Amino acid sequence: MAEIKDPENTILMELKDGTVTIELLPDVAPAHVERMKELVRAGAYDNVAFHRVIDGFMAQTGDVANGNMEKDFNIGRAGTGGSDMPDLPAEFSRIPHARGSIGAARSANPNSANSQFFINFKDNDFLNGQYTVYGQVTSGMEHVDAITRGEPPMNPDRMISMKVAADV
């Protein structure tokens, strides 16, 4: 596991194959970082499916309303919801959508990000300046690479659990 420099701004995501360490970027996107930590601490991301996983592009998850595979799960609804908190304003930056970066998923409205996010499988420069980047995988990217593909996947993988490193 990578050295954790800032435990309060580091997320440990448990996947079927192991732990993914995500370094959050509070100086770049403070509202998105706070939202993720709030939802993580509430256990909202635990058991949430990766509902949209496109080979050579990204893995999307985080629908805390419809994506929990332990609570009335319907893959057809996963990806259509968010949390019960208000949407977040965009926090665009010059941070690129590089391999392993965490981007805020949203609708066509730039200020509609809520709980969903995606992890880039490769450098996706065409997303730069259009989606908020608020984290970076620092270890365990091989586990992200192993997530089952599909739009939606027939048998989706899930985030088994997510924790703020400072709380572990």
C-alpha distance (Angstrom), angle and dihedral (degrees) to the residues before:
residue distance angle dihedral
M1 . . .
A2 3.79 . .
E3 3.78 120.1 .
I4 3.81 109.5 -91.9
K5 3.81 109.2 -132.7
D6 3.82 98.5 175.8
P7 3.83 112.3 23.8
E8 3.82 92.7 -175.4
N9 3.82 89.6 59.8
T10 3.81 99.1 38.5
I11 3.81 124.1 94.6
L12 3.81 123.9 -156.6
M13 3.81 109.2 -153.7
E14 3.79 115.0 -168.1
L15 3.82 113.7 -148.6
K16 3.81 129.4 176.3
D17 3.81 91.6 -93.0
G18 3.81 99.7 40.4
T19 3.78 148.1 -67.3
V20 3.80 124.8 -34.0
T21 3.81 114.9 -158.4
I22 3.81 115.0 -150.2
E23 3.78 122.6 -168.6
L24 3.81 109.2 -151.6
L25 3.82 121.9 -143.9
P26 3.84 106.9 -137.0
D27 3.81 92.3 165.3
V28 3.82 90.4 56.5
A29 3.82 103.6 38.7
P30 3.83 110.0 8.8
A31 3.82 97.1 169.2
H32 3.82 93.7 50.2
V33 3.82 91.6 46.5
E34 3.82 91.7 50.4
R35 3.81 91.6 47.8
M36 3.79 92.4 51.5
K37 3.81 92.3 48.3
E38 3.81 91.5 47.6
L39 3.82 92.1 51.5
V40 3.82 92.2 43.2
R41 3.81 91.6 51.5
A42 3.82 90.0 49.1
G43 3.82 90.0 53.6
A44 3.81 89.3 -120.6
Y45 3.83 95.0 136.9
D46 3.82 95.8 49.9
N47 3.84 111.5 115.8
V48 3.83 93.1 3.4
A49 3.81 114.3 149.2
F50 3.77 129.4 -122.1
H51 3.82 92.5 -122.9
R52 3.82 99.9 177.3
V53 3.79 118.9 36.2
I54 3.79 117.0 165.6
D55 3.81 117.9 -171.8
G56 3.80 111.4 -120.9
F57 3.82 91.6 12.8
M58 3.81 122.2 55.3
A59 3.83 150.6 -52.6
Q60 3.82 115.6 -118.9
T61 3.81 126.1 -159.4
G62 3.78 140.9 136.7
D63 3.81 104.5 100.7
V64 3.80 94.4 144.9
A65 3.83 92.1 176.3
N66 3.82 99.0 53.1
G67 3.79 107.3 8.2
N68 3.81 103.9 71.4
M69 3.79 104.8 116.9
E70 3.82 90.8 -157.1
K71 3.84 96.5 54.1
D72 3.84 119.9 62.2
F73 3.82 90.3 -51.0
N74 3.79 119.1 -165.1
I75 3.82 114.2 173.0
G76 3.81 89.5 -153.6
R77 3.81 90.6 63.4
A78 3.80 96.7 41.0
G79 3.77 109.2 108.2
T80 3.81 95.1 30.5
G81 3.80 98.0 90.7
G82 3.76 147.0 48.4
S83 3.77 137.3 -171.6
D84 3.79 127.4 -55.7
M85 3.82 89.0 -105.2
P86 3.80 122.4 97.0
D87 3.80 120.8 -88.0
L88 3.78 117.2 -93.7
P89 3.79 127.4 -117.5
A90 3.80 114.2 -115.9
E91 3.80 115.9 -91.6
F92 3.79 99.3 -164.8
S93 3.79 118.0 -178.3
R94 3.78 142.1 165.2
I95 3.83 90.7 -97.1
P96 3.82 104.8 120.5
H97 3.79 126.2 -127.1
A98 3.80 90.5 -112.8
R99 3.79 127.3 166.9
G100 3.82 107.8 -65.5
S101 3.79 95.9 16.0
I102 3.81 119.2 138.6
G103 3.80 115.2 -129.3
A104 3.79 129.9 -171.8
A105 3.80 111.5 -115.0
R106 3.80 114.7 -139.2
S107 3.80 144.4 156.8
A108 3.81 122.9 -101.6
N109 3.82 87.1 -71.8
P110 3.83 107.2 88.2
N111 3.83 89.5 -147.0
S112 3.82 95.9 55.2
A113 3.83 102.3 89.5
N114 3.79 112.3 127.1
S115 3.82 122.2 150.1
Q116 3.81 105.0 -28.4
F117 3.77 121.1 98.2
F118 3.79 140.4 167.4
I119 3.78 136.4 -142.8
N120 3.79 115.8 -141.2
F121 3.82 115.9 -127.4
K122 3.81 90.3 -161.4
D123 3.78 140.6 2.5
N124 3.81 104.8 -60.7
D125 3.79 101.1 -175.1
F126 3.81 92.9 167.4
L127 3.85 86.8 73.5
N128 3.82 93.6 55.4
G129 3.79 113.0 123.8
Q130 3.83 92.2 6.3
Y131 3.81 102.2 76.7
T132 3.80 128.4 37.6
V133 3.81 114.5 -106.5
Y134 3.80 111.5 -154.8
G135 3.79 108.0 158.0
Q136 3.79 147.9 22.1
V137 3.80 131.7 -144.7
T138 3.82 106.6 -121.2
S139 3.81 97.6 178.1
G140 3.78 138.1 6.4
M141 3.80 97.5 43.0
E142 3.82 87.5 139.8
H143 3.83 87.0 66.7
V144 3.81 90.5 52.6
D145 3.82 89.2 49.5
A146 3.84 88.6 56.4
I147 3.85 95.3 57.3
T148 3.83 112.2 124.1
R149 3.82 112.1 -100.0
G150 3.80 127.4 -129.8
E151 3.81 146.0 103.3
P152 2.98 83.9 -102.1
P153 3.80 107.7 -3.9
M154 3.83 114.9 -126.9
N155 3.83 90.1 -130.5
P156 3.80 105.1 18.8
D157 3.77 125.1 -154.4
R158 3.79 118.6 -129.5
M159 3.76 142.4 -152.7
I160 3.81 98.6 -103.3
S161 3.78 89.8 -162.8
M162 3.78 142.1 -21.7
K163 3.80 125.1 -153.0
V164 3.79 136.9 177.2
A165 3.83 104.0 -118.5
A166 3.83 91.0 -132.0
D167 3.83 88.6 62.7
V168 3.81 96.5 51.9
